[in-house]
């Protein structure tokens, strides 16, 4: 992998210490006991694929979209539709997995024969169509058939079979095959928890008081805003989605595909964002931002409280049909801030620049593109990536995200939506050939989420981020999206503020 696509990490990233929370009922009520385990075992993912020998908790398929780093522009629309079809096939297979537990108990080969085998055939046909799209646009045929096979992940062995990607983008087949991660799955022979049976489970939560200050479970490699380079900031105020603008599309990853995300997003800023929005639609869209020169789109998966109630999408795609259930809660505070680079000035972002940070499929993909930070107000020096925090009374749940802040200087997007941008290195500088751009930092606060409890051994009122169904609502799957539609004058003002050390809004 080239230097310009690698997300820098410290050696800790190869041995993630996951603080798993074990629940017990004591005389004083809920007791949280912490233990630590190495999340990476050699060939850990491949050891978790013998679906006939243990109860299968979920399905892991190679993430073809992240492997396709080179796709002719004329083919990208058609390829995106086929990639969305692959996602739907996984969802259908996972649904069948969840609905056939009795048959699986009586037949050790049921999952392989009745679920994974047919899924492989469907994927192979779809991968062939991806190749046809690429060839028709003048691209080179790929050996995509090797990505057709999926694996069952037993409940006793959380992890992945495809391996974690090593960095912000990787070339075809160049991923690490052994990178499993502790996703907090503790099936123990039972179901996968959650109101819809696909998470979360008790192991996905940890009391924020039990997290060590100044630590994260996963280093993000992001440079702090230091005292050299560009030290200013620019804040844009776009509300908290008071308009309740939500859909289960993703115009970046699945343009032209309704329900391409299979989970709901909250949107602030641009109000025209849906699967079918063109750049012209977005450029002319209304905005919720106070400064009308910011028509950028900021969006992230919603949080839900699984309190036994349902929301308006309980029978709809992206909602109940895709395993996302419970009451949607909007953030009570949304902070959108752009900061500079520690070692250099920043340049203006190009119009329609698209950036995705985090990975909606990190539970099965591995940690390579994960970029999550969960915390609580009053405890924000304590952050976790693979757990949902249980906040004390009076403290709200916090989600923070720092985006890639290096741009290749040419492309507003890339085939896998990652390789046109990169994270800074440990010294704060951008990779060779990349330029520093303002770094978007998103901070979401939820003062309306009650702390989960345990009643007779059952998790009560857990909250969870919306996900693809097979990702089991793991906190590691949190992600964030941005499309730049700042007016040119306002973008230049942002750059000037940041480079001159001012704090503007």
C-alpha positions as a Python dict, from the first residue, in 0.01 Angstrom:
ca = {
    (1, 'X'): (0, 0, 0),
    (2, 'X'): (125, 344, -87),
    (3, 'X'): (209, 597, 177),
    (4, 'X'): (-61, 828, 55),
    (5, 'X'): (-341, 591, 155),
    (6, 'X'): (-220, 469, 489),
    (7, 'X'): (-376, 590, 808),
    (8, 'X'): (-87, 624, 1053),
    (9, 'X'): (-112, 426, 1370),
    (10, 'X'): (102, 353, 1668),
    (11, 'X'): (195, -9, 1739),
    (12, 'X'): (-104, -23, 1971),
    (13, 'X'): (-325, -55, 1665),
    (14, 'X'): (-196, -407, 1610),
    (15, 'X'): (-288, -511, 1960),
    (16, 'X'): (-604, -327, 2049),
    (17, 'X'): (-692, -342, 2415),
    (18, 'X'): (-1068, -366, 2431),
    (19, 'X'): (-1223, -281, 2765),
    (20, 'X'): (-1512, -524, 2777),
    (21, 'X'): (-1780, -471, 3037),
    (22, 'X'): (-1925, -774, 3213),
    (23, 'X'): (-2258, -732, 3390),
    (24, 'X'): (-2362, -891, 3714),
    (25, 'X'): (-2643, -835, 3958),
    (26, 'X'): (-2526, -757, 4308),
    (27, 'X'): (-2694, -646, 4625),
    (28, 'X'): (-2652, -286, 4519),
    (29, 'X'): (-2805, -331, 4175),
    (30, 'X'): (-2608, -308, 3853),
    (31, 'X'): (-2240, -398, 3883),
    (32, 'X'): (-1993, -335, 3599),
    (33, 'X'): (-1678, -545, 3607),
    (34, 'X'): (-1399, -468, 3362),
    (35, 'X'): (-1158, -706, 3201),
    (36, 'X'): (-904, -661, 2925),
    (37, 'X'): (-826, -889, 2635),
    (38, 'X'): (-615, -868, 2325),
    (39, 'X'): (-845, -818, 2031),
    (40, 'X'): (-600, -951, 1774),
    (41, 'X'): (-503, -1313, 1750),
    (42, 'X'): (-298, -1459, 1468),
    (43, 'X'): (-536, -1577, 1196),
    (44, 'X'): (-814, -1497, 1440),
    (45, 'X'): (-1062, -1425, 1163),
    (46, 'X'): (-1005, -1753, 982),
    (47, 'X'): (-1044, -1946, 1305),
    (48, 'X'): (-1391, -1797, 1336),
    (49, 'X'): (-1532, -1933, 1011),
    (50, 'X'): (-1629, -2291, 1091),
    (51, 'X'): (-1997, -2219, 1085),
    (52, 'X'): (-2099, -2583, 1116),
    (53, 'X'): (-1923, -2632, 1449),
    (54, 'X'): (-2068, -2347, 1654),
    (55, 'X'): (-2373, -2128, 1655),
    (56, 'X'): (-2325, -1856, 1394),
    (57, 'X'): (-2393, -1506, 1527),
    (58, 'X'): (-2355, -1312, 1203),
    (59, 'X'): (-2223, -1319, 847),
    (60, 'X'): (-1897, -1171, 726),
    (61, 'X'): (-1841, -1096, 358),
    (62, 'X'): (-1548, -921, 190),
    (63, 'X'): (-1623, -550, 157),
    (64, 'X'): (-1579, -524, -219),
    (65, 'X'): (-1644, -151, -229),
    (66, 'X'): (-1335, -75, -24),
    (67, 'X'): (-1121, -297, -244),
    (68, 'X'): (-1217, -124, -568),
    (69, 'X'): (-972, 164, -561),
    (70, 'X'): (-971, 209, -941),
    (71, 'X'): (-1302, 227, -1125),
    (72, 'X'): (-1353, 434, -1444),
    (73, 'X'): (-1569, 736, -1373),
    (74, 'X'): (-1825, 630, -1632),
    (75, 'X'): (-1869, 300, -1448),
    (76, 'X'): (-1899, 430, -1094),
    (77, 'X'): (-2276, 481, -1096),
    (78, 'X'): (-2342, 128, -1220),
    (79, 'X'): (-2082, -22, -988),
    (80, 'X'): (-2235, 161, -691),
    (81, 'X'): (-2574, 8, -768),
    (82, 'X'): (-2423, -341, -779),
    (83, 'X'): (-2236, -279, -453),
    (84, 'X'): (-2566, -180, -292),
    (85, 'X'): (-2709, -506, -427),
    (86, 'X'): (-2428, -695, -249),
    (87, 'X'): (-2523, -521, 76),
    (88, 'X'): (-2887, -619, 30),
    (89, 'X'): (-2788, -980, -34),
    (90, 'X'): (-2597, -987, 296),
    (91, 'X'): (-2896, -840, 476),
    (92, 'X'): (-3130, -1101, 329),
    (93, 'X'): (-2889, -1379, 425),
    (94, 'X'): (-2855, -1244, 778),
    (95, 'X'): (-3234, -1225, 808),
    (96, 'X'): (-3257, -1589, 702),
    (97, 'X'): (-2984, -1675, 954),
    (98, 'X'): (-3181, -1512, 1234),
    (99, 'X'): (-3509, -1679, 1134),
    (100, 'X'): (-3383, -2036, 1105),
    (101, 'X'): (-3224, -2101, 1446),
    (102, 'X'): (-3428, -2415, 1504),
    (103, 'X'): (-3322, -2568, 1173),
    (104, 'X'): (-2958, -2477, 1243),
    (105, 'X'): (-2970, -2653, 1580),
    (106, 'X'): (-3065, -2979, 1414),
    (107, 'X'): (-2826, -2964, 1117),
    (108, 'X'): (-2460, -2869, 1156),
    (109, 'X'): (-2429, -2798, 782),
    (110, 'X'): (-2747, -2592, 751),
    (111, 'X'): (-2579, -2251, 751),
    (112, 'X'): (-2324, -2351, 488),
    (113, 'X'): (-2573, -2527, 262),
    (114, 'X'): (-2888, -2318, 301),
    (115, 'X'): (-2749, -1968, 362),
    (116, 'X'): (-2383, -1920, 276),
    (117, 'X'): (-2389, -2135, -40),
    (118, 'X'): (-2679, -1952, -208),
    (119, 'X'): (-2533, -1620, -94),
    (120, 'X'): (-2204, -1703, -266),
    (121, 'X'): (-2386, -1778, -592),
    (122, 'X'): (-2576, -1448, -581),
    (123, 'X'): (-2262, -1254, -501),
    (124, 'X'): (-2069, -1416, -783),
    (125, 'X'): (-2335, -1306, -1034),
    (126, 'X'): (-2329, -951, -896),
    (127, 'X'): (-1949, -940, -903),
    (128, 'X'): (-1964, -1046, -1267),
    (129, 'X'): (-2193, -751, -1339),
    (130, 'X'): (-1945, -518, -1165),
    (131, 'X'): (-1674, -646, -1396),
    (132, 'X'): (-1899, -590, -1698),
    (133, 'X'): (-1958, -228, -1590),
    (134, 'X'): (-1585, -171, -1550),
    (135, 'X'): (-1492, -331, -1884),
    (136, 'X'): (-1760, -138, -2075),
    (137, 'X'): (-1611, 185, -1942),
    (138, 'X'): (-1265, 88, -2061),
    (139, 'X'): (-1135, -45, -1730),
    (140, 'X'): (-940, -360, -1664),
    (141, 'X'): (-1119, -678, -1560),
    (142, 'X'): (-1057, -778, -1199),
    (143, 'X'): (-1048, -1114, -1028),
    (144, 'X'): (-1356, -1031, -822),
    (145, 'X'): (-1481, -1387, -798),
    (146, 'X'): (-1249, -1448, -503),
    (147, 'X'): (-1465, -1210, -300),
    (148, 'X'): (-1785, -1412, -350),
    (149, 'X'): (-1743, -1640, -50),
    (150, 'X'): (-1876, -1528, 286),
    (151, 'X'): (-1819, -1676, 628),
    (152, 'X'): (-2020, -1740, 938),
    (153, 'X'): (-1890, -1584, 1257),
    (154, 'X'): (-1968, -1802, 1562),
    (155, 'X'): (-2096, -1625, 1871),
    (156, 'X'): (-1808, -1767, 2074),
    (157, 'X'): (-1547, -1616, 1843),
    (158, 'X'): (-1610, -1249, 1767),
    (159, 'X'): (-1399, -1116, 1486),
    (160, 'X'): (-1385, -1121, 1112),
    (161, 'X'): (-1283, -1351, 835),
    (162, 'X'): (-1195, -1090, 577),
    (163, 'X'): (-942, -904, 785),
    (164, 'X'): (-897, -540, 871),
    (165, 'X'): (-789, -299, 603),
    (166, 'X'): (-456, -139, 672),
    (167, 'X'): (-532, 225, 628),
    (168, 'X'): (-765, 473, 467),
    (169, 'X'): (-781, 274, 145),
    (170, 'X'): (-624, -41, 13),
    (171, 'X'): (-558, -193, -327),
    (172, 'X'): (-736, -496, -464),
    (173, 'X'): (-678, -791, -238),
    (174, 'X'): (-404, -615, -48),
    (175, 'X'): (-567, -633, 290),
    (176, 'X'): (-444, -803, 605),
    (177, 'X'): (-625, -1135, 630),
    (178, 'X'): (-565, -1194, 997),
    (179, 'X'): (-707, -882, 1154),
    (180, 'X'): (-998, -978, 1370),
    (181, 'X'): (-1131, -746, 1635),
    (182, 'X'): (-1318, -781, 1958),
    (183, 'X'): (-1652, -640, 1868),
    (184, 'X'): (-1794, -701, 2209),
    (185, 'X'): (-2003, -993, 2088),
    (186, 'X'): (-2083, -1221, 2379),
    (187, 'X'): (-2351, -1442, 2243),
    (188, 'X'): (-2287, -1727, 2480),
    (189, 'X'): (-2521, -1948, 2283),
    (190, 'X'): (-2809, -1707, 2322),
    (191, 'X'): (-2947, -1458, 2073),
    (192, 'X'): (-2767, -1146, 1962),
    (193, 'X'): (-2955, -923, 2204),
    (194, 'X'): (-3141, -606, 2129),
    (195, 'X'): (-3505, -533, 2065),
    (196, 'X'): (-3481, -674, 1712),
    (197, 'X'): (-3252, -962, 1804),
    (198, 'X'): (-2943, -813, 1641),
    (199, 'X'): (-2787, -616, 1923),
    (200, 'X'): (-2670, -448, 2126),
    (201, 'X'): (-2573, -679, 2412),
    (202, 'X'): (-2453, -604, 2764),
    (203, 'X'): (-2090, -643, 2662),
    (204, 'X'): (-2128, -344, 2429),
    (205, 'X'): (-2154, -104, 2725),
    (206, 'X'): (-1909, 29, 2981),
    (207, 'X'): (-1943, 278, 3265),
    (208, 'X'): (-1753, 590, 3169),
    (209, 'X'): (-1602, 602, 3520),
    (210, 'X'): (-1430, 271, 3441),
    (211, 'X'): (-1249, 415, 3138),
    (212, 'X'): (-900, 543, 3207),
    (213, 'X'): (-854, 918, 3149),
    (214, 'X'): (-643, 1016, 2851),
    (215, 'X'): (-681, 683, 2674),
    (216, 'X'): (-866, 548, 2374),
    (217, 'X'): (-917, 187, 2272),
    (218, 'X'): (-798, 274, 1924),
    (219, 'X'): (-542, 540, 1833),
    (220, 'X'): (-669, 764, 1555),
    (221, 'X'): (-336, 917, 1450),
    (222, 'X'): (-492, 1263, 1425),
    (223, 'X'): (-268, 1559, 1500),
    (224, 'X'): (-376, 1802, 1766),
    (225, 'X'): (-399, 2167, 1677),
    (226, 'X'): (-55, 2285, 1791),
    (227, 'X'): (116, 2619, 1824),
    (228, 'X'): (269, 2628, 1474),
    (229, 'X'): (125, 2596, 1127),
    (230, 'X'): (-238, 2705, 1097),
    (231, 'X'): (-391, 2745, 1442),
    (232, 'X'): (-721, 2919, 1377),
    (233, 'X'): (-1070, 2773, 1359),
    (234, 'X'): (-1402, 2825, 1186),
    (235, 'X'): (-1733, 2724, 1344),
    (236, 'X'): (-2054, 2682, 1148),
    (237, 'X'): (-2390, 2661, 1326),
    (238, 'X'): (-2641, 2438, 1147),
    (239, 'X'): (-2884, 2329, 1419),
    (240, 'X'): (-2962, 1986, 1560),
    (241, 'X'): (-3188, 1857, 1283),
    (242, 'X'): (-3494, 2030, 1421),
    (243, 'X'): (-3654, 1957, 1082),
    (244, 'X'): (-3623, 1582, 1148),
    (245, 'X'): (-3469, 1540, 804),
    (246, 'X'): (-3378, 1172, 784),
    (247, 'X'): (-3351, 900, 525),
    (248, 'X'): (-3175, 567, 480),
    (249, 'X'): (-2994, 673, 161),
    (250, 'X'): (-2627, 753, 113),
    (251, 'X'): (-2564, 967, -191),
    (252, 'X'): (-2186, 923, -153),
    (253, 'X'): (-2168, 543, -142),
    (254, 'X'): (-2491, 447, -316),
    (255, 'X'): (-2603, 726, -550),
    (256, 'X'): (-2935, 653, -715),
    (257, 'X'): (-3018, 369, -474),
    (258, 'X'): (-3309, 417, -238),
    (259, 'X'): (-3228, 276, 109),
    (260, 'X'): (-2866, 233, 3),
    (261, 'X'): (-2746, 274, 362),
    (262, 'X'): (-3006, 43, 519),
    (263, 'X'): (-3000, 267, 827),
    (264, 'X'): (-3129, 614, 901),
    (265, 'X'): (-2912, 926, 892),
    (266, 'X'): (-2963, 1258, 1066),
    (267, 'X'): (-2892, 1551, 832),
    (268, 'X'): (-2797, 1908, 913),
    (269, 'X'): (-2692, 2174, 668),
    (270, 'X'): (-2808, 2091, 318),
    (271, 'X'): (-3176, 1996, 304),
    (272, 'X'): (-3173, 1842, -45),
    (273, 'X'): (-2964, 1535, 39),
    (274, 'X'): (-3110, 1206, -76),
    (275, 'X'): (-2992, 919, -295),
    (276, 'X'): (-3090, 1097, -615),
    (277, 'X'): (-2946, 1443, -544),
    (278, 'X'): (-2699, 1570, -803),
    (279, 'X'): (-2427, 1820, -727),
    (280, 'X'): (-2650, 2084, -883),
    (281, 'X'): (-2937, 1983, -653),
    (282, 'X'): (-2712, 2013, -350),
    (283, 'X'): (-2559, 2343, -464),
    (284, 'X'): (-2910, 2488, -496),
    (285, 'X'): (-3057, 2327, -187),
    (286, 'X'): (-3179, 2505, 122),
    (287, 'X'): (-2959, 2494, 429),
    (288, 'X'): (-3023, 2478, 803),
    (289, 'X'): (-2695, 2664, 867),
    (290, 'X'): (-2716, 3015, 1007),
    (291, 'X'): (-2467, 3133, 747),
    (292, 'X'): (-2651, 3069, 423),
    (293, 'X'): (-2318, 3045, 244),
    (294, 'X'): (-2276, 2699, 398),
    (295, 'X'): (-2486, 2454, 199),
    (296, 'X'): (-2263, 2164, 295),
    (297, 'X'): (-2422, 1835, 400),
    (298, 'X'): (-2334, 1685, 738),
    (299, 'X'): (-2486, 1347, 821),
    (300, 'X'): (-2443, 1053, 1058),
    (301, 'X'): (-2641, 744, 1164),
    (302, 'X'): (-2915, 809, 1417),
    (303, 'X'): (-2918, 683, 1774),
    (304, 'X'): (-3217, 490, 1904),
    (305, 'X'): (-3334, 392, 2250),
    (306, 'X'): (-3457, 33, 2242),
    (307, 'X'): (-3722, 88, 2508),
    (308, 'X'): (-3987, -136, 2354),
    (309, 'X'): (-4146, 144, 2153),
    (310, 'X'): (-4114, 195, 1779),
    (311, 'X'): (-4063, 497, 1561),
    (312, 'X'): (-4242, 600, 1242),
    (313, 'X'): (-4016, 376, 1032),
    (314, 'X'): (-4089, 57, 1226),
    (315, 'X'): (-4221, -117, 913),
    (316, 'X'): (-4004, 67, 663),
    (317, 'X'): (-3673, 8, 486),
    (318, 'X'): (-3387, 146, 692),
    (319, 'X'): (-3600, 103, 1002),
    (320, 'X'): (-3768, -212, 1127),
    (321, 'X'): (-3725, -394, 797),
    (322, 'X'): (-3348, -365, 840),
    (323, 'X'): (-3330, -442, 1211),
    (324, 'X'): (-3316, -78, 1329),
    (325, 'X'): (-3582, -43, 1596),
    (326, 'X'): (-3667, 177, 1891),
    (327, 'X'): (-3718, 548, 1943),
    (328, 'X'): (-3493, 779, 1740),
    (329, 'X'): (-3333, 1049, 1952),
    (330, 'X'): (-3192, 1362, 1794),
    (331, 'X'): (-2882, 1525, 1939),
    (332, 'X'): (-2944, 1809, 2181),
    (333, 'X'): (-2623, 1980, 2070),
    (334, 'X'): (-2432, 1974, 1739),
    (335, 'X'): (-2090, 2139, 1715),
    (336, 'X'): (-1931, 2169, 1369),
    (337, 'X'): (-1581, 2312, 1376),
    (338, 'X'): (-1302, 2332, 1118),
    (339, 'X'): (-944, 2356, 1245),
    (340, 'X'): (-600, 2388, 1090),
    (341, 'X'): (-289, 2180, 1043),
    (342, 'X'): (-8, 2160, 1295),
    (343, 'X'): (274, 2200, 1045),
    (344, 'X'): (140, 2403, 752),
    (345, 'X'): (-125, 2635, 621),
    (346, 'X'): (-445, 2487, 479),
    (347, 'X'): (-587, 2524, 131),
    (348, 'X'): (-951, 2560, 31),
    (349, 'X'): (-1162, 2248, -3),
    (350, 'X'): (-1292, 2197, -358),
    (351, 'X'): (-1662, 2225, -426),
    (352, 'X'): (-1846, 1891, -383),
    (353, 'X'): (-1558, 1727, -194),
    (354, 'X'): (-1690, 1412, -30),
    (355, 'X'): (-1539, 1263, 286),
    (356, 'X'): (-1646, 954, 477),
    (357, 'X'): (-1480, 882, 809),
    (358, 'X'): (-1529, 569, 1015),
    (359, 'X'): (-1664, 242, 881),
    (360, 'X'): (-2027, 129, 896),
    (361, 'X'): (-1903, -230, 859),
    (362, 'X'): (-1615, -220, 1108),
    (363, 'X'): (-1749, -514, 1309),
    (364, 'X'): (-1682, -751, 1020),
    (365, 'X'): (-1426, -545, 825),
    (366, 'X'): (-1185, -493, 1112),
    (367, 'X'): (-1043, -178, 1260),
    (368, 'X'): (-855, -40, 959),
    (369, 'X'): (-1102, 241, 887),
    (370, 'X'): (-1273, 264, 1226),
    (371, 'X'): (-1274, 616, 1368),
    (372, 'X'): (-1514, 644, 1658),
    (373, 'X'): (-1501, 820, 1992),
    (374, 'X'): (-1774, 779, 2253),
    (375, 'X'): (-1778, 963, 2585),
    (376, 'X'): (-1994, 1154, 2833),
    (377, 'X'): (-2018, 1523, 2915),
    (378, 'X'): (-1789, 1599, 3205),
    (379, 'X'): (-1574, 1297, 3118),
    (380, 'X'): (-1451, 1381, 2769),
    (381, 'X'): (-1091, 1301, 2859),
    (382, 'X'): (-1215, 940, 2864),
    (383, 'X'): (-1306, 808, 2521),
    (384, 'X'): (-1392, 460, 2397),
    (385, 'X'): (-1431, 322, 2047),
    (386, 'X'): (-1574, -28, 2085),
    (387, 'X'): (-1815, 41, 2373),
    (388, 'X'): (-2117, 257, 2434),
    (389, 'X'): (-2062, 467, 2747),
    (390, 'X'): (-2300, 444, 3040),
    (391, 'X'): (-2311, 799, 3169),
    (392, 'X'): (-2390, 898, 3527),
    (393, 'X'): (-2700, 1100, 3608),
    (394, 'X'): (-2677, 1450, 3469),
    (395, 'X'): (-2419, 1356, 3206),
    (396, 'X'): (-2499, 1322, 2836),
    (397, 'X'): (-2366, 1081, 2573),
    (398, 'X'): (-2107, 1238, 2341),
    (399, 'X'): (-2000, 1128, 1992),
    (400, 'X'): (-1695, 1303, 1847),
    (401, 'X'): (-1540, 1260, 1504),
    (402, 'X'): (-1231, 1415, 1346),
    (403, 'X'): (-1222, 1385, 968),
    (404, 'X'): (-934, 1321, 731),
    (405, 'X'): (-761, 1653, 667),
    (406, 'X'): (-528, 1583, 374),
    (407, 'X'): (-649, 1602, 12),
    (408, 'X'): (-481, 1469, -302),
    (409, 'X'): (-529, 1806, -474),
    (410, 'X'): (-723, 1661, -767),
    (411, 'X'): (-1028, 1449, -685),
    (412, 'X'): (-1348, 1531, -501),
    (413, 'X'): (-1415, 1159, -454),
    (414, 'X'): (-1253, 824, -529),
    (415, 'X'): (-1379, 482, -629),
    (416, 'X'): (-1374, 351, -273),
    (417, 'X'): (-1451, 700, -131),
    (418, 'X'): (-1131, 698, 74),
    (419, 'X'): (-808, 724, -125),
    (420, 'X'): (-856, 1088, -234),
    (421, 'X'): (-817, 1197, 130),
    (422, 'X'): (-588, 1087, 411),
    (423, 'X'): (-513, 1143, 778),
    (424, 'X'): (-210, 1337, 890),
    (425, 'X'): (97, 1153, 1010),
    (426, 'X'): (219, 1139, 1366),
    (427, 'X'): (412, 1463, 1312),
    (428, 'X'): (99, 1639, 1185),
    (429, 'X'): (207, 1654, 821),
    (430, 'X'): (24, 1523, 516),
    (431, 'X'): (154, 1237, 298),
    (432, 'X'): (361, 1320, -10),
    (433, 'X'): (145, 1469, -283),
    (434, 'X'): (-134, 1566, -41),
    (435, 'X'): (-232, 1912, 80),
    (436, 'X'): (-366, 2014, 418),
    (437, 'X'): (-730, 2122, 419),
    (438, 'X'): (-945, 2243, 709),
    (439, 'X'): (-1021, 1949, 936),
    (440, 'X'): (-1388, 1902, 1020),
    (441, 'X'): (-1455, 1807, 1381),
    (442, 'X'): (-1808, 1699, 1471),
    (443, 'X'): (-1927, 1679, 1831),
    (444, 'X'): (-2276, 1546, 1904),
    (445, 'X'): (-2427, 1559, 2253),
    (446, 'X'): (-2734, 1362, 2366),
    (447, 'X'): (-2880, 1473, 2698),
    (448, 'X'): (-3191, 1263, 2636),
    (449, 'X'): (-3055, 908, 2665),
    (450, 'X'): (-3128, 718, 2989),
    (451, 'X'): (-2859, 489, 3124),
    (452, 'X'): (-2919, 122, 3033),
    (453, 'X'): (-3013, -104, 3322),
    (454, 'X'): (-3030, -478, 3387),
    (455, 'X'): (-3349, -649, 3506),
    (456, 'X'): (-3346, -1022, 3577),
    (457, 'X'): (-3034, -1059, 3369),
    (458, 'X'): (-3182, -872, 3071),
    (459, 'X'): (-3051, -544, 2930),
    (460, 'X'): (-3323, -278, 2958),
    (461, 'X'): (-3345, 42, 2754),
    (462, 'X'): (-3012, 8, 2573),
    (463, 'X'): (-2929, 265, 2309),
    (464, 'X'): (-2752, 192, 1984),
    (465, 'X'): (-2637, 349, 1660),
    (466, 'X'): (-2821, 245, 1342),
    (467, 'X'): (-2621, -8, 1138),
    (468, 'X'): (-2640, -267, 865),
    (469, 'X'): (-2825, -561, 1029),
    (470, 'X'): (-2531, -804, 1030),
    (471, 'X'): (-2313, -549, 1214),
    (472, 'X'): (-2516, -618, 1531),
    (473, 'X'): (-2537, -251, 1630),
    (474, 'X'): (-2177, -240, 1749),
    (475, 'X'): (-2048, 103, 1858),
    (476, 'X'): (-1733, 52, 1647),
    (477, 'X'): (-1950, 93, 1334),
    (478, 'X'): (-2021, 461, 1401),
    (479, 'X'): (-1929, 686, 1110),
    (480, 'X'): (-1979, 1035, 972),
    (481, 'X'): (-2020, 1191, 627),
    (482, 'X'): (-1955, 1534, 477),
    (483, 'X'): (-2008, 1695, 136),
    (484, 'X'): (-1860, 2042, 90),
    (485, 'X'): (-2087, 2305, -57),
    (486, 'X'): (-1949, 2620, 102),
    (487, 'X'): (-1975, 2926, -119),
    (488, 'X'): (-1633, 3011, -258),
    (489, 'X'): (-1615, 3340, -68),
    (490, 'X'): (-1706, 3176, 262),
    (491, 'X'): (-1457, 2893, 207),
    (492, 'X'): (-1185, 3149, 141),
    (493, 'X'): (-1286, 3330, 459),
    (494, 'X'): (-1254, 3002, 650),
    (495, 'X'): (-906, 2940, 511),
    (496, 'X'): (-796, 3294, 594),
    (497, 'X'): (-925, 3264, 952),
    (498, 'X'): (-752, 2932, 1010),
    (499, 'X'): (-422, 3032, 852),
    (500, 'X'): (-409, 3363, 1043),
    (501, 'X'): (-482, 3204, 1379),
    (502, 'X'): (-825, 3359, 1423),
    (503, 'X'): (-1138, 3192, 1559),
    (504, 'X'): (-1430, 3275, 1333),
    (505, 'X'): (-1789, 3175, 1271),
}
